[in-house]
Amino acid sequence: MTCAPLGHGLRTRDKLGEQYSLGKTTIARYLRVNKLIPALKERLDNDNIGMRVAEALSYLRIEEQDIVENLLAMGTKINTKQADTLKAESGKGEINLEKISKIMSLD
């Protein structure tokens, strides 16, 4: 998302927040989770993953999100700490199935 130099994006979030009685952080999270692949959005909608987990997963590349979704479909669980670790590791460089599996198996 890009914002104008004077912060038009921030004002838009403020207006949306007022209109829907939501905080700026909540609005930002909703905008962020729009970057999830459809299957993970569906998990969020069905309360299979929480908003914080979804937000962290939205920073993963599409291929990495696909791996996470496949693991979740096989019954693997994910918590906020694991999702944050995946986000951090993805930011350092592309992560693979082995690394994602290892992170998601940690408690």
Backbone as JSON, one array per atom type, in Angstrom:
{
  "sequence": "MTCAPLGHGLRTRDKLGEQYSLGKTTIARYLRVNKLIPALKERLDNDNIGMRVAEALSYLRIEEQDIVENLLAMGTKINTKQADTLKAESGKGEINLEKISKIMSLD",
  "N": [[0.84, -1.17, 0.0], [0.57, 2.15, -0.82], [1.13, 5.44, 0.31], [0.19, 8.84, 0.13], [2.47, 11.64, 0.3], [1.55, 13.36, 2.33], [0.13, 11.76, 4.01], [-2.39, 10.62, 3.32], [-3.35, 7.97, 3.36], [-3.35, 7.31, 6.06], [-5.32, 9.02, 7.04], [-7.5, 7.95, 5.73], [-7.67, 5.45, 6.96], [-8.3, 6.32, 9.51], [-10.86, 7.43, 9.06], [-12.26, 5.16, 8.18], [-12.03, 3.63, 10.49], [-13.52, 5.15, 12.32], [-16.02, 5.06, 11.08], [-16.65, 2.32, 11.21], [-16.26, 1.7, 13.81], [-13.69, 0.78, 14.59], [-10.25, 0.36, 15.47], [-7.24, 2.04, 14.28], [-5.15, 0.2, 14.02], [-6.49, -2.22, 13.74], [-7.84, -1.78, 11.33], [-5.61, -1.56, 9.64], [-4.65, -4.16, 9.87], [-6.72, -5.63, 8.65], [-6.47, -4.66, 6.03], [-3.94, -5.64, 5.48], [-4.22, -8.48, 5.65], [-5.51, -8.98, 3.35], [-3.65, -9.69, 1.53], [-3.26, -12.35, 1.73], [-3.33, -15.75, 0.49], [-6.24, -17.18, -1.08], [-7.12, -19.57, 0.3], [-6.04, -19.34, 2.88], [-7.27, -16.98, 3.69], [-9.85, -17.92, 3.85], [-9.57, -19.69, 5.99], [-9.15, -17.83, 8.01], [-11.61, -16.47, 7.94], [-13.24, -18.56, 8.78], [-12.5, -18.88, 11.37], [-10.36, -20.61, 11.83], [-7.76, -19.86, 11.91], [-6.26, -17.2, 13.73], [-6.55, -13.56, 13.72], [-4.05, -12.26, 14.19], [-2.23, -14.28, 13.55], [-2.93, -14.62, 10.86], [-2.26, -12.08, 9.87], [0.57, -12.07, 10.21], [1.25, -14.22, 8.53], [0.58, -13.12, 6.1], [2.75, -11.75, 5.2], [4.4, -13.58, 4.07], [5.76, -15.05, 1.1], [3.84, -16.02, -1.78], [4.28, -18.7, -2.5], [5.3, -19.7, -0.14], [3.14, -19.29, 1.56], [1.41, -21.12, 0.4], [2.67, -23.53, 1.12], [2.36, -23.42, 3.92], [-0.44, -23.51, 4.05], [-0.92, -26.08, 2.98], [0.26, -27.66, 4.99], [-1.39, -26.97, 7.14], [-3.78, -28.01, 6.19], [-3.24, -30.68, 6.45], [-3.52, -31.02, 9.1], [-1.7, -29.84, 10.81], [-1.01, -27.45, 13.31], [-0.91, -23.88, 14.01], [0.5, -21.2, 15.81], [0.6, -17.81, 17.12], [3.25, -17.11, 17.78], [4.74, -18.92, 16.2], [3.88, -18.13, 13.65], [4.88, -15.52, 13.6], [7.61, -16.12, 13.66], [7.88, -17.44, 11.21], [7.31, -15.28, 9.51], [9.52, -13.59, 10.08], [11.67, -15.23, 9.27], [11.07, -15.58, 6.58], [11.41, -12.99, 5.72], [14.14, -12.81, 5.77], [14.93, -14.28, 3.67], [13.98, -16.62, 1.1], [12.1, -19.29, 2.36], [11.84, -22.83, 2.85], [9.92, -25.92, 2.47], [10.89, -27.74, 4.41], [11.99, -26.05, 6.42], [9.75, -24.48, 7.1], [8.03, -26.5, 8.03], [9.48, -27.36, 10.26], [9.44, -25.05, 11.89], [6.69, -24.79, 12.32], [6.24, -27.03, 13.85], [7.26, -26.52, 16.29], [6.67, -25.67, 19.68]],
  "CA": [[0.0, 0.0, 0.0], [1.33, 3.37, -0.85], [0.43, 6.59, 0.86], [0.66, 10.13, -0.35], [3.42, 12.23, 1.25], [0.91, 14.01, 3.46], [-0.52, 10.77, 4.87], [-3.79, 10.36, 2.98], [-3.7, 6.62, 3.8], [-3.63, 7.35, 7.5], [-6.63, 9.64, 7.23], [-8.5, 6.99, 5.27], [-7.82, 4.48, 8.05], [-9.03, 7.0, 10.6], [-12.27, 7.54, 8.67], [-12.83, 3.81, 8.22], [-12.11, 3.25, 11.89], [-14.67, 5.84, 12.92], [-17.25, 4.57, 10.45], [-16.94, 0.95, 11.62], [-15.89, 1.57, 15.24], [-12.5, -0.04, 14.67], [-9.02, 1.11, 15.63], [-6.35, 2.11, 13.11], [-4.4, -1.05, 13.92], [-7.41, -3.23, 13.21], [-8.03, -1.48, 9.91], [-4.36, -1.91, 8.97], [-4.59, -5.64, 9.8], [-7.65, -6.08, 7.61], [-5.86, -4.36, 4.75], [-2.78, -6.52, 5.32], [-4.61, -9.88, 5.41], [-5.99, -9.09, 1.98], [-2.53, -10.23, 0.75], [-3.24, -13.8, 1.91], [-3.92, -16.57, -0.56], [-7.65, -17.43, -0.75], [-7.33, -20.64, 1.28], [-5.75, -18.82, 4.22], [-8.35, -16.03, 4.0], [-11.0, -18.74, 4.25], [-9.29, -20.16, 7.35], [-9.39, -16.68, 8.89], [-13.07, -16.27, 7.98], [-13.86, -19.68, 9.51], [-11.88, -18.92, 12.7], [-9.37, -21.67, 11.95], [-6.56, -19.13, 12.33], [-6.6, -15.89, 14.27], [-6.16, -12.38, 12.96], [-2.61, -12.01, 14.33], [-1.56, -15.31, 12.75], [-3.18, -14.28, 9.46], [-1.46, -10.91, 9.53], [1.97, -12.48, 10.07], [1.36, -15.07, 7.34], [0.4, -12.31, 4.9], [4.07, -11.26, 4.78], [5.09, -14.66, 3.37], [5.57, -15.14, -0.34], [2.71, -16.89, -2.14], [4.72, -20.11, -2.45], [5.44, -20.04, 1.29], [1.77, -19.41, 2.07], [0.89, -22.41, -0.1], [3.24, -24.59, 1.97], [1.68, -23.33, 5.22], [-1.8, -24.0, 3.85], [-0.86, -27.55, 2.83], [0.51, -28.24, 6.31], [-2.61, -26.8, 7.94], [-4.77, -28.95, 5.65], [-2.89, -32.02, 6.95], [-3.78, -31.06, 10.53], [-0.71, -29.11, 11.59], [-1.53, -26.22, 13.92], [0.01, -22.76, 14.03], [0.16, -20.17, 16.78], [1.13, -16.49, 16.79], [4.71, -17.13, 17.86], [5.23, -19.62, 15.02], [3.61, -17.28, 12.49], [5.85, -14.41, 13.65], [8.9, -16.68, 13.29], [7.83, -17.63, 9.76], [7.42, -13.95, 8.91], [10.9, -13.14, 10.22], [12.53, -16.07, 8.44], [10.76, -15.27, 5.19], [12.02, -11.7, 5.45], [15.59, -13.0, 5.6], [15.14, -14.98, 2.39], [12.96, -17.64, 0.86], [12.15, -20.47, 3.22], [11.32, -24.0, 2.14], [9.02, -26.83, 3.18], [11.56, -28.29, 5.6], [12.11, -25.01, 7.44], [8.4, -24.14, 7.53], [7.55, -27.64, 8.84], [10.2, -27.34, 11.53], [8.93, -23.93, 12.68], [5.3, -25.06, 12.71], [6.18, -28.13, 14.8], [7.75, -26.03, 17.58], [5.63, -25.14, 20.59]],
  "C": [[0.89, 1.23, 0.0], [0.48, 4.51, -0.33], [1.01, 7.84, 0.24], [1.57, 10.74, 0.7], [2.77, 12.86, 2.48], [0.08, 13.06, 4.31], [-1.98, 10.52, 4.57], [-4.24, 8.98, 3.44], [-4.06, 6.57, 5.26], [-5.0, 7.97, 7.74], [-7.75, 8.7, 6.79], [-8.74, 5.94, 6.35], [-8.6, 5.08, 9.2], [-10.53, 7.06, 10.29], [-12.95, 6.18, 8.7], [-13.02, 3.34, 9.66], [-13.3, 3.87, 12.59], [-15.98, 5.27, 12.39], [-17.64, 3.19, 10.97], [-16.58, 0.67, 13.08], [-14.71, 0.61, 15.43], [-11.28, 0.86, 14.8], [-8.19, 1.09, 14.36], [-5.58, 0.82, 12.91], [-5.25, -2.15, 13.32], [-7.64, -3.03, 11.72], [-6.79, -1.88, 9.11], [-4.23, -3.43, 8.84], [-5.52, -6.17, 8.72], [-7.09, -5.81, 6.22], [-4.71, -5.32, 4.46], [-3.2, -7.94, 4.97], [-5.22, -10.07, 4.02], [-4.91, -9.66, 1.06], [-2.39, -11.75, 0.93], [-3.79, -14.51, 0.68], [-5.36, -16.9, -0.13], [-7.88, -18.5, 0.32], [-7.06, -20.17, 2.7], [-6.77, -17.77, 4.64], [-9.58, -16.79, 4.5], [-10.79, -19.28, 5.67], [-9.52, -19.04, 8.36], [-10.89, -16.46, 9.05], [-13.77, -17.34, 8.81], [-13.3, -19.86, 10.92], [-10.95, -20.1, 12.9], [-7.98, -21.12, 12.27], [-7.01, -17.76, 12.81], [-6.08, -14.76, 13.41], [-4.66, -12.12, 13.03], [-1.8, -13.02, 13.53], [-1.71, -14.96, 11.28], [-2.34, -13.08, 9.02], [0.0, -11.28, 9.31], [2.16, -13.32, 8.81], [1.24, -14.27, 6.04], [1.72, -11.74, 4.38], [4.87, -12.34, 4.03], [4.82, -14.57, 1.88], [4.44, -16.14, -0.63], [3.09, -18.35, -2.03], [4.84, -20.58, -1.0], [4.06, -20.17, 1.93], [1.14, -20.72, 1.63], [1.4, -23.57, 0.75], [2.54, -24.6, 3.32], [0.27, -23.89, 5.1], [-1.83, -25.52, 3.72], [-0.62, -28.23, 4.17], [-0.71, -28.11, 7.21], [-3.69, -27.78, 7.48], [-4.5, -30.38, 6.13], [-3.05, -32.1, 8.47], [-2.75, -30.38, 11.41], [-1.34, -27.83, 12.11], [-0.48, -25.13, 13.84], [-0.46, -21.74, 15.06], [0.85, -18.86, 16.38], [2.65, -16.47, 16.8], [5.31, -17.8, 16.62], [5.04, -18.77, 13.76], [4.59, -16.11, 12.44], [7.25, -14.89, 13.25], [8.96, -16.92, 11.79], [7.98, -16.3, 9.03], [8.87, -13.46, 8.94], [11.84, -13.92, 9.31], [12.3, -15.8, 6.95], [11.4, -13.93, 4.79], [13.51, -11.77, 5.22], [15.91, -13.64, 4.25], [14.11, -16.08, 2.27], [13.18, -18.84, 1.77], [11.46, -21.62, 2.49], [10.43, -24.85, 3.04], [9.65, -27.33, 4.47], [11.61, -27.26, 6.74], [10.73, -24.61, 7.99], [7.83, -25.24, 8.42], [8.18, -27.63, 10.22], [9.64, -26.23, 12.44], [7.52, -24.23, 13.18], [5.18, -26.22, 13.69], [6.69, -27.72, 16.18], [6.6, -25.5, 18.41], [6.07, -23.89, 21.25]]
}
